[in-house]
Amino acid sequence: MIKAIVTDIEGTTSSLSFVKEILFPYARTILPEYVRQHAQDAAIQPLIADTCREAGLDFNVETAITALVRWIDEDKKITPLKALQGLIWKAGYDKGDFKGHLYPDAIANLKAWHSRGIALYVYSSGSVLAQKLLFGHTDDGDLTPLFSGFFDTNIGGKKETESYCKIADEIGLPPNHILFLSDIKEELDAAKSAGFHTVWLTRDHEPNDHAEHCQVSNFDKIDLNSMTL
């Protein structure tokens, strides 16, 4: 029996285009001046230092900004960048510049699973702050109360089996009681290696019944009863 579900965000619960066409460009535009204005803030200084360390640079605000913008352009999943993006997006959500996009089928099923007592979690390369902002500012209102926890790359990379072992430990359930949802094969491979059940969301193309992971076109097609221990 599935007792917990861990879901990815981009391409799974939320449109890739929302992230790539709205959130990323917004952060890229705002980031340089945001970092300059807040460089002395206690929350920002460590992120600048981590950026310089990751990029192999001496501590310098301007060179850190250059590295951060380059990482955005290269779609890098680097923790200090994700943390800064989360802070910038918070400002955007608070000002009402955009709302978090979620597929209606994802919302309906997340609510249904929660009502059945299944614990829900998020695991995304975006920071925990960014995750909470997206689920907290939807057209359906604040959906964060549906979730029992949020995980980002601080627990490990999404294509690493060890990350899912750590998540299972944090949740406090055997891996075979946990389902992981994603649109990325390598993430699903890592979760399966850790003992998780897996479902591959294929929103932009027809599911392949012969794929290594169960494929579905949307959340309505997920059959929890078919997953045996």
N, C-alpha and C positions, 0 to 999 in steps of 0.2 A: 504493500500500500504506500502510495506517495504521501508523505507527511509535510514536505516542504518543496517549494518551487523557487529556483533562482533564475532570474531572467536578465538577459542582456537588454540594451536599450536600442541603439541605432540599428535599423533594419528589422527589429524584432517587435518592440512595443511602439517605436517611433519611426517616422519616415527618415531615411538617410538624407533626403533633400532638406528637411528642416534643419538638421545639423550642419550640412555642408553649404547650404544657400542662405541661411539666416544666422545661426549661432557663430559659426567660424568667421564669416566676413565681419560680423559685428565686433567680435573680440579682436580681430586683426586691426580694425580701424581704431579702436579705443585703446588698445594695449600700450603703445608707446607713451602717450601722454599720461595714462593712468599710472604706469610704473614710475615715471618721472615725478608725478605729484605725490605719490605715496611711498617713495623710496626709503624714507626714514621711519615709516610705520613699523611697529614691532611684528606685524603679521607678514609684511612684504619683504623686509630685509633678508630673512632666512631663505625666501624663495629666489631672490636675486643671487644670493650666495650659492644656493643649490644649482641654479642655472649655470653660473660661471664654473662651478666644479664639474658639472656634467659636460660642459662644452670645452673644458680644459683651458679656461681663461682666468686671468687675474680678476679680482673683484672690481667691476666697473659697471655702472648702470647702463651706459650707452651700448657697450659691447654685449651686455646681457640682453638688452632690448633687441639688438640685431639677431642674436641667436634665437630668441623666442619667436620673432616674426618668421625667421627661416624655418623653424620647427613647425609653425602653423602651415606654411606653404608646403612643407614636406609631409604633413599629416602625421607627425611624430607623436607617440603616446608616452610622453615624458612627464613625470609626476609634477615638477614645479610649474611647467606650462599648464597642465590640467588644473592645478590649484588656482593659478592666476586667471585662467579663463572662467573658472567658477565664480570668482569674485566679481569679474567684469559682467558676467551674465546676471548675477544677482542685482547689480545696479540697473541693468536693462529690464529685468522682470519687475523690479520695484517701480520703475518709471512707466511701466506699461508699454514698452517698446515692442514686446512680443509676448505670446503665451506658449507654454509647452505643448508640443504636438504629440498626441497619442492616438493610435488607431482605435476606432470604436469597439472592434472585436476584442482588442486587448483590455480595454477598460471593463467591458461587460464580464469577461472571464476572470479577470483579476478580482473583481468584486464578488463573483460567484464562488471562486475558490476560497477567498477570505471568509465568506459566510459559512463555508463548510468546515472551517477550522484548519485549513491548510496554511501553514506559515509561508509568507512571501518575502523574498529577498531580491535585491538588485545587485548585479555585478557588472560594472562597466569600466572602460578605460577612462571615462570622464570622472572627475573628482566626486566624492560623496556629496559635497556641497552642490555641484552641478546637477547631480541626480535628484537631490531633494528639491532643487529649484524647479526642474522640469516637471516632476510629479506634483509639486505644490502649486503650480500656476497653470492649470489646464482649463479648458472650457467647461469641464465637469467639476471644477473647484479643486480643493486641496485633496489629493489622493495619497499623501504620505502616510496617513494612519492605517492604510491597508498593509504596510510593510513592517516586518519585524526587524529588518536590518539592511544596511547598504555596504557594499564592498567596492573598492577601487584598486588601482595598481599598487597601493601601499601593501596589500596582502600578497602581491606577486603578479606576474604577467598572465594574461588571459589564455595564452597558448602553452602554459606550463602546468603539468599535472599536479605539482606540489601545491599550487594555488588552490585547487579544488579540494585537496586533502585538508588544507588549512581552513577553508570555508566550512567543510563538513564538521571539523573540530569546533569551530566558532558556533555553528548552529546547534551542535550537540546531538546530531543524528548520524546513524550509519549512512554511508554514501548511497547504498541501494534503496534508501527511503527518500532520496532527493532527486528531483528532475531539474535539468538545466536546459534553458531555451536560448537559442542563438541563431544567427544567420551565417555564422562563420564556421566552416568545417574544422579548421585547426583548433578552435576553441572547444568544439564539441568532442573532438578526438581526445583532447587533454582531460575534459570532464569525464568522458567514458573510461579512460585509463584509470581515473581515480575511483571508479565504481558507480558514478552517477548514471541515472537514466538520462537520455538526451532526445531532444526534438529540434529539428532543423527547420526554421521558418524560411520559406521560399516565396516571399511576397511578390517578387518581380518576374518569376517564371514558374512554369508548371512543376509540381513535385515529381521526383523520380522514385518510383517504388523500389528500385534496385540500389538506391544510395546506401552508404554505410550507416547512416542514421535515419531514423524515421523522419520523413519530410512532410510538411503540411503547408498549405497556402496562407493560413491565418489561425488565430487562436481557437476559433469555433471548431476546428478539425482535430484538436488535441483530445485524445481519449485516455484519460488517466486510468480507467478501468482495465485497459489493455496491458498495463505495465505491472508485471508480476515480479516478485522478489526472487 
